[in-house]
Amino acid sequence: MAAAIAAAALFATTPGPPARAASDPVTACTALDICYCVHPEFQTTIAANVARVRKLIADQRAQGQAIGYLSIPLSPAGGGSFAVNTDIAAKITERVTERFGPRAVFVLNPGAEGGDGMQGASGADYMYMWTQILEGEKGLGDAFDFIYFSGPNDFGRYFELSGKGDLEKLESWFDEKIVPDPKFKDAIANGSLTRAGFRNYYGLRASVAFSYGSHDEWNIARMINDRRRGATDYGIANQLAVFFDGQPMSPGTYETPTAAGDVGRCIK
């Protein structure tokens, strides 16, 4: 997500990263023994949002729906825009829901369920929260049936890229929709959002492959499935399904780790 995610500014309320928390961070670990260097002033907020989202999921499950989780870069790190990524997250959520059917599936969108009171939180703070939600109380991810990792085609659909002159289309998109929009004025003025950076990010790198938080979410999914394969009540047949860019993953990919993102204990 991530998602934390350089996730550091994952869920800012402006197109640029928020101010970082002022307190000294501490190490906090989850049921899967995944540890993050987090800011203690967000602990109460994180606990409240974990409880709220778990209830939201339980309510959807009670209606007989399959539960999915969307992993998507939300941070502006790399040249993107938080506001644009948030809108893309909503569109992907709608599309995945339509694919499986709104009566049969609920897709948890981190961009919409990040919770209040997290202004200034780091990517590690957010990932500490999302990890607890993903792993569940038993570390088996029992609240979820699948994780959908967003890829370049998911982003390309949003911009209506066709495979011909895509970078030029993104330049035009920036000129027509970003430059005139006043909410991007400061980011453009201070250089945190540029035409070339926007073009290159969404044309070449917009994917979970370049997201700190999504890397962690991939490894979390792998760990959950590793535990499910060894659990009597689950086994191989009941692994968490994993999709990337709209396609189901191959069997070996379920067991393949990736580089860590925000995971890590505090170093004094």
VMD Tcl script that draws the C-alpha trace (Angstrom):
set ca {
  {0.00 0.00 0.00}
  {1.42 0.21 1.95}
  {1.25 1.42 2.12}
  {2.97 2.15 3.42}
  {4.89 2.69 1.08}
  {9.18 5.08 0.12}
  {5.95 4.84 1.49}
  {6.83 7.29 4.07}
  {4.14 9.82 3.16}
  {1.62 7.18 2.34}
  {-1.69 8.70 3.25}
  {-1.09 12.44 3.27}
  {-4.04 14.73 2.73}
  {-2.16 16.91 0.25}
  {-0.30 16.01 -2.94}
  {3.02 16.30 -1.09}
  {4.31 14.35 1.91}
  {3.12 15.42 5.39}
  {5.34 16.70 8.14}
  {6.90 13.81 10.03}
  {5.94 13.03 13.59}
  {8.11 14.70 16.20}
  {8.37 11.94 18.82}
  {11.18 9.41 19.07}
  {10.08 6.21 17.32}
  {9.91 2.82 19.02}
  {9.91 -0.74 17.72}
  {6.47 -2.39 17.49}
  {5.88 -5.96 16.25}
  {2.80 -7.83 15.05}
  {1.44 -11.38 15.38}
  {3.66 -12.55 12.50}
  {6.65 -10.98 14.29}
  {6.92 -8.29 11.64}
  {8.45 -5.21 13.25}
  {8.31 -1.53 12.36}
  {9.87 1.61 13.76}
  {6.75 3.59 14.68}
  {5.80 6.79 16.48}
  {4.06 6.12 19.81}
  {1.60 9.02 19.53}
  {-0.22 7.14 16.75}
  {-0.61 3.87 18.67}
  {-4.09 4.65 20.01}
  {-5.32 5.84 16.61}
  {-3.87 2.76 14.92}
  {-5.50 0.40 17.42}
  {-8.86 2.12 16.94}
  {-8.65 1.91 13.15}
  {-7.57 -1.74 13.23}
  {-10.68 -2.51 15.30}
  {-12.91 -0.42 13.02}
  {-11.65 -2.01 9.79}
  {-11.84 -5.52 11.24}
  {-15.49 -4.88 12.07}
  {-16.11 -3.49 8.58}
  {-14.65 -6.66 7.09}
  {-16.61 -8.89 9.47}
  {-19.84 -7.15 8.51}
  {-19.14 -7.77 4.82}
  {-18.19 -11.38 5.52}
  {-21.46 -11.86 7.38}
  {-23.23 -10.98 4.12}
  {-21.46 -13.89 2.43}
  {-18.97 -11.82 0.46}
  {-15.43 -12.80 -0.49}
  {-12.97 -10.28 0.95}
  {-10.10 -8.77 -0.99}
  {-7.35 -6.26 -0.19}
  {-6.00 -3.74 -2.68}
  {-2.27 -3.11 -2.58}
  {-1.44 0.14 -4.37}
  {1.18 2.90 -4.11}
  {-0.44 5.99 -2.63}
  {2.65 7.99 -1.76}
  {3.88 10.67 -4.19}
  {7.36 9.12 -3.92}
  {9.00 8.67 -7.31}
  {7.19 11.49 -9.08}
  {3.54 10.65 -8.61}
  {0.70 12.43 -6.85}
  {-1.11 11.30 -3.72}
  {-4.36 12.85 -4.95}
  {-4.12 11.09 -8.32}
  {-3.11 7.78 -6.72}
  {-6.06 7.98 -4.33}
  {-8.43 8.45 -7.26}
  {-6.79 5.57 -9.13}
  {-7.17 3.36 -6.05}
  {-10.89 4.06 -6.02}
  {-11.19 3.26 -9.73}
  {-9.28 -0.02 -9.39}
  {-11.46 -0.97 -6.42}
  {-14.56 -0.33 -8.53}
  {-13.19 -2.33 -11.44}
  {-12.18 -5.34 -9.33}
  {-15.57 -5.25 -7.61}
  {-17.31 -5.19 -10.99}
  {-15.14 -8.06 -12.21}
  {-16.22 -10.39 -9.41}
  {-19.64 -8.88 -8.76}
  {-20.70 -6.40 -6.06}
  {-22.98 -8.91 -4.35}
  {-20.16 -11.45 -4.08}
  {-17.06 -9.43 -3.19}
  {-15.84 -6.60 -0.98}
  {-12.47 -5.03 -1.76}
  {-10.75 -3.15 1.05}
  {-9.19 0.01 -0.36}
  {-6.46 1.41 1.96}
  {-6.84 4.79 0.29}
  {-10.37 5.04 1.64}
  {-9.90 3.33 5.01}
  {-6.69 4.87 6.35}
  {-8.52 6.35 9.30}
  {-8.50 9.78 10.90}
  {-5.84 11.21 13.16}
  {-2.85 9.97 11.17}
  {-1.62 13.30 9.81}
  {2.18 13.26 10.05}
  {2.40 9.46 10.32}
  {5.19 7.66 8.49}
  {4.96 4.75 6.09}
  {6.07 2.46 8.92}
  {3.21 3.74 11.10}
  {0.72 2.90 8.36}
  {2.26 -0.47 7.61}
  {2.14 -1.40 11.30}
  {-1.60 -0.79 11.05}
  {-2.19 -2.57 7.74}
  {-0.06 -5.54 8.74}
  {-2.27 -6.16 11.77}
  {-5.36 -5.95 9.58}
  {-3.95 -8.27 6.93}
  {-2.54 -10.94 9.25}
  {-5.52 -11.09 11.61}
  {-5.39 -12.17 15.22}
  {-4.06 -15.66 14.38}
  {-1.56 -14.61 11.72}
  {-3.38 -16.57 9.03}
  {-5.05 -13.67 7.24}
  {-8.34 -15.41 7.94}
  {-10.39 -12.27 7.19}
  {-9.25 -12.24 3.55}
  {-9.69 -14.41 0.48}
  {-7.38 -12.58 -1.92}
  {-4.96 -9.68 -2.36}
  {-4.92 -7.65 -5.54}
  {-1.57 -6.01 -6.31}
  {-1.95 -3.11 -8.73}
  {0.29 -2.98 -11.79}
  {1.08 -0.82 -14.83}
  {-2.01 -1.84 -16.77}
  {-4.22 -0.84 -13.85}
  {-2.68 2.63 -13.89}
  {-2.67 2.81 -17.68}
  {-6.44 2.29 -17.84}
  {-6.96 5.33 -15.66}
  {-5.04 7.55 -18.09}
  {-6.50 5.73 -21.12}
  {-3.04 4.78 -22.36}
  {-3.12 2.73 -25.55}
  {0.49 1.67 -26.10}
  {1.12 4.42 -28.60}
  {2.68 7.71 -27.53}
  {1.90 6.99 -23.88}
  {4.50 9.33 -22.39}
  {3.29 12.14 -24.62}
  {-0.29 11.48 -23.49}
  {0.82 11.76 -19.89}
  {2.51 15.09 -20.60}
  {-0.74 16.36 -22.09}
  {-2.70 14.97 -19.13}
  {-0.40 16.87 -16.76}
  {-0.77 20.10 -18.75}
  {-4.55 19.84 -19.00}
  {-5.53 18.48 -15.59}
  {-2.71 19.05 -13.13}
  {-1.38 22.51 -13.99}
  {-4.81 24.28 -13.92}
  {-5.87 22.59 -10.67}
  {-5.14 24.90 -7.70}
  {-4.58 22.04 -5.27}
  {-1.36 21.20 -7.11}
  {-0.08 24.79 -7.28}
  {2.26 24.61 -4.30}
  {3.66 21.20 -5.22}
  {4.49 22.42 -8.71}
  {5.96 25.67 -7.37}
  {8.30 23.95 -4.92}
  {9.33 21.32 -7.45}
  {7.94 18.29 -5.60}
  {5.64 17.64 -8.57}
  {7.03 18.11 -12.07}
  {5.85 17.37 -15.59}
  {8.79 15.06 -16.36}
  {8.57 13.29 -13.01}
  {4.81 12.78 -13.41}
  {5.24 11.49 -16.96}
  {8.05 9.07 -16.07}
  {6.39 7.76 -12.93}
  {2.99 6.98 -14.45}
  {4.44 5.88 -17.78}
  {7.30 3.74 -16.51}
  {7.04 2.95 -12.80}
  {3.43 3.15 -11.57}
  {3.14 -0.26 -9.94}
  {3.54 -2.04 -6.62}
  {7.00 -3.03 -7.88}
  {8.20 0.47 -6.92}
  {6.32 0.79 -3.62}
  {7.88 0.27 -0.18}
  {4.59 -0.63 1.47}
  {3.48 -2.94 -1.30}
  {6.77 -4.82 -1.04}
  {5.96 -5.42 2.61}
  {2.41 -6.45 1.72}
  {3.74 -8.97 -0.80}
  {5.95 -10.51 1.88}
  {3.04 -10.52 4.33}
  {0.91 -12.42 1.81}
  {3.77 -14.89 1.29}
  {4.13 -15.42 5.05}
  {0.39 -15.91 5.49}
  {0.32 -18.49 2.70}
  {3.37 -20.25 4.12}
  {1.52 -20.60 7.42}
  {-1.69 -21.66 5.68}
  {0.11 -24.41 3.76}
  {1.25 -25.87 7.07}
  {-2.07 -25.43 8.87}
  {-4.44 -28.38 9.19}
  {-7.52 -26.24 8.53}
  {-6.05 -24.61 5.39}
  {-3.36 -26.35 3.32}
  {-2.36 -25.54 -0.26}
  {-5.97 -25.61 -1.45}
  {-6.92 -22.75 0.85}
  {-4.08 -20.33 0.32}
  {-4.78 -16.62 0.04}
  {-5.29 -15.95 -3.70}
  {-2.86 -13.38 -5.15}
  {-3.35 -11.24 -8.26}
  {-0.94 -8.85 -9.93}
  {-2.07 -6.37 -12.56}
  {-5.29 -8.30 -13.06}
  {-3.74 -11.75 -13.46}
  {-3.50 -14.62 -10.95}
  {0.02 -15.52 -9.86}
  {1.76 -18.77 -10.81}
  {2.29 -21.42 -8.07}
  {5.98 -20.70 -7.53}
  {5.36 -16.99 -7.18}
  {3.33 -17.63 -4.05}
  {6.53 -18.73 -2.32}
  {8.84 -15.99 -3.65}
  {9.81 -13.13 -1.30}
  {10.72 -9.59 -2.37}
  {12.86 -6.83 -0.87}
  {11.52 -5.34 2.36}
  {10.06 -1.83 2.32}
  {9.22 -0.23 5.66}
  {9.84 -3.33 7.76}
  {12.59 -2.91 10.33}
  {13.27 -2.34 14.00}
  {14.41 1.05 15.30}
  {18.18 1.44 15.29}
  {19.47 3.49 18.19}
}
mol new
graphics top color blue
foreach p $ca { graphics top sphere $p radius 0.5 }
foreach p [lrange $ca 0 end-1] q [lrange $ca 1 end] { graphics top cylinder $p $q radius 0.2 }
display resetview
